[in-house]
């Protein structure tokens, strides 16, 4: 039997802690196939699709589906899911942070217990213990970790996942002029994973409020709130007259929560937004709001390194 980690290449940072946990449980390199890790992937000189076809045809596979929005955007991932369904492979489904049960599609059975990695800690810990036991049984791992050692392995894994879940992908963003559908007065001129640069010109819109919105896909921040974490970012503007805010859109609450921001480094305790703990179960959007100032209508700004610490 071989364990096949089906995942998007873009989600590789989440896969590395998983592989380390599998090694600690007692699996070896020969037990695991993972395309994004060279020593576990396709050997040099082999044709990719033929090698994968042989895996599914000749090996008895235990598949880990590492689901995310990027997973479902990848034809290769969907092919792997379909192949696993055809050969009736055993599998465990993991939902990466920010991905919800409602978004599960395809050949995975939504009625089967899955492990949502940003679920409540006690639930995740219980499910990981079940997963450890299932893997140990399937791969005949007879040397079991002590309870103390297992707790360290599990906690290191969760810490590795959490580290990846603290950085906001700033490419998932858009600009808006509130109530003005043309949005001509607010434009993003550059963005990558860690930075957004934009310009606001209130002479091009009738609205007095513009925004840059980062889409969070209903991320669960309850654990961050419990641990008294901060929303951190660097904000640079050339218009010091303008009032600027950051707002969290939390669908479970009857209102949104905003906080003043300053020119420079910002570190805002999640508790300072004034939301209840359960409201953080679904963080839909992080919105940066810019009010029109009478002294200066044009603004150039940069938002950088949006993250939880």
N, C-alpha and C positions, 0 to 999 in steps of 0.2 A: 504494500500500500504506500501511496505517496500523497503528501499534503500539497494541494495546489491553491496558491493565494491569488484569487481573481480580483484585480483592482485596476484603477486608472493610474497611469504613470504619473499624473499630476498629484496623486495622493501618496506618493512614495514616502514623504516625511511621517505619515501615520503608520506606514508598514514597517519601518525600521524597529520601533518599539515592540511590535507584534513578533517579529522574527527573534528578537532578543529574548522575549518571554518564552517562545517555543524552545529555543536552545536551553533555557534554564529548566524547563519542564523535563527535558531529557531527549529531545529530538536532535538529530544530526543533519548535516548538510545533505546527505543522501536521501533523507526523508522528505525534503521540502523542495518545491518548485516555486520560484518567485521571479518573474521576468525582469523586474526593475533592480534586482541585486545580482551583479555579475556572477558571483560564485554559485548562485542558486538558479541561474537563468539558463538560457539556450546556449549550448556549447559553441565555441567559435567554429565557423565553417558550415554549420548546420542551417538548412533552410527553415525559416521561422514557422510557417504554417504547416509544413510537413512534420516538423518536430512536435508541434502542439497536437496535430492529428494523431500521431503515434502515441502520445501521452494518454489521450482519451480512449484510444482503441485498445492499447496494450496494458496500461496500468490500471489498477484499482485505485481510484482517486477519492480523497476526502477533500472537498472544496470549501475554502473560506471565501464567501462573498463579502467584499468590503465596499458597501454601498454608499454612494454619494451622488450629488447631482452630476459630477464629472464622470462617474461610472456610467450613468445612463446616457451621457453624451458620446460615449466611446463605442463605435461599432465592434471593436475587438472584444471589449468587455461583454457586450450583449451576445456575441458569438460564443464566448466561453460559457456564459450562463445557459445558452441554448444547448450546447454540447453536453454540459453536465446533466441537464434535464433528460436528454436523449439516452444517455448511458446510465441514468438513474444513480448518479453518484451521491454518496452521503455528503451532507454539507451543514455548515453553520453560517448564519448570516450576522454580520456586524454592520451597524449603522454608524457611520462616521459622524463626528460632531456637526450639528446643523442640519442633518438629514432626518426626516421624520418617518414614522411608520406609514402615514397616509401616502407617502410618495413611493412606496415599494410597488414595483410593477414586474411584469415578466414571469419567468419560470419559477421564482421563489414563492413558496407557499406563505402568504401573510398570516395564516393561522398557526404556523410553527413559531415557537419562541425564538426571538432574535435578541441580540445584545446591542442596545443603544448606548454608545460609549459616553454620551453626555447626559444619560439618565441620572437619577438620584444615586449617590454613592453606594448605599447599602444594596440597592438592586444590582448595580454593576458588579459589585464584589461577589454577590451570590451567584450571578450568572457566569462570572469568570471561573469560579470554583467548579461549577458544573462543566464548563468547557474544558478545564484542565483534566477532570476525571474522564470525560469522553475521549479526549486525545490520548490519555494514558492507556485507556482500554483498547482503543483501535490500533495503536502502534505498539502494544505490548510493552509499555514502559514499566518495569518492575521496581525500579529504584525511585521511591516517592520522596519528595521534598519534605523536610520537617515543617511544622506549622509556622515556626518563626521565619524560616527561609522562604516559604511560599508567600507570606505576607510581604516580605521585602521585594520579591520578584513582582508580585501583583502591584504593589505601590509604585515601584519604578516604572512599570508599564503605564499605569494611569498618569503618572507625572509626565512621562514622555508624550502621551496623548494630549494632556492638558496644555503642555508647552506649545503644541501646534495649534490648539484651539484658542490661544490667547491673541493671535495675530489676525487682524481683519484684512481680508483680501480687498484692497482698495480699488481693484479693477471693476468690482461689482458696484458701480456707482453711476449716478446721473445728476443732471442739473435741472432746476425748475425755477420759474417765476410764478409765485403763488397766485392762482386765479387767472394767469395769462398763459394760454396754451401754446403761444408761439415760442415762449422761452428765449426770446432773442436777447433779453437783458442779462442772462446768466449762462455762461458757457464754460465747460471743461476744455482746456486747451492741451492738457497732457495728463496721462495717468498710467501708472504701473502698479505692481503689487503693493508697493510701500508708499506711494506718493500720488497726490492729485494736485494739479495746478489749474487755477481758473481765473476768470475775469467776470466782474459784474459792472453793468452800465445801466443805471436806473433811468437814463434818458431814453432808453430803447424800450421801456415797458411802463405801463400805467401802475403796476403794482408797487407796493412799498416794502415787499418782503421777498427775498430770494433764498434758495436752499441748494445744498449739495447733499444728496441722499446716498447712504451706503446700505445695500440690501443684505440683510442678515439671515434670511430664510428661516425665521422663527427659531433662532438659536436659544438653547436653554442655558441661562446664566445663573441659575439658582446656586450652584456650587460656588461660583465666583462671588456672589453676594454673601453667602454664608461665611466665606473666608475673608470678607472685608476687602476685596480687591478694588483696584482703581481703574477707571477708564483713562488711558494716557494717549497723548498725541502732541505733536508740535504744530503750532498754528502761526503762520507769518502773514501779515497784511501790510499794505502801504497806505491804508486808510484808518488812521487812529480815531477818527470821529465816529466811525460806524460801530453800532452795537451788534455784537455777535453772540450766538448761543449754540449749545449742542443739546439736542433733544432725543430722548429714547422713545420710540413708538412700541408700546407694550399692549398687544391686543386683549390680554386678559384684564386689563385695567380700564376704568371708565374714562381715563384721561391720559395724556402724554406728559412726560416729565422733562423739563429743560433746566439747563445750568449755564450761567455766564462763562465765557471763555476769554482768555487773555492772549495778547500777542507774545508768543514764546512757548515754552513747555507748559503743558497742562496735565495735572494729575488730579482726577476727581473721584473721590470715593463713591462707589455705587450707591451707598446708603444716602449720600447727599442729594440724589435725585428724588428722594422722598417716596419711592414706590415700596409696596409690601414685597416680602420675599417671593411669594407665589406669582407675583406679577412678572418676575424675571424668567418664568418658565418659557415665555415666548418673546424674544427680542426680534421684532420684525425689521426695524430700520434704525439707523443712527443718522440723524439729520443735523446738518450744520446750517443755521439760520442767520441771514444777514439783513438788518434793517436799513432802510434808506436814511441817509444823513443829508441834512440841508447844506452842510459845508462842502461836501464832495460827493459827486454822483458815481464816480468810477473807482473800482477797487481791483487790485490784483492780489491774489492770495495763494498760499500753499498750505496743504494739510499733509502731514507726514507721520509715518509710523503709528498708525491707529492700532491700539492693542489694549489688552487687559494685563495688569501686573498686580 
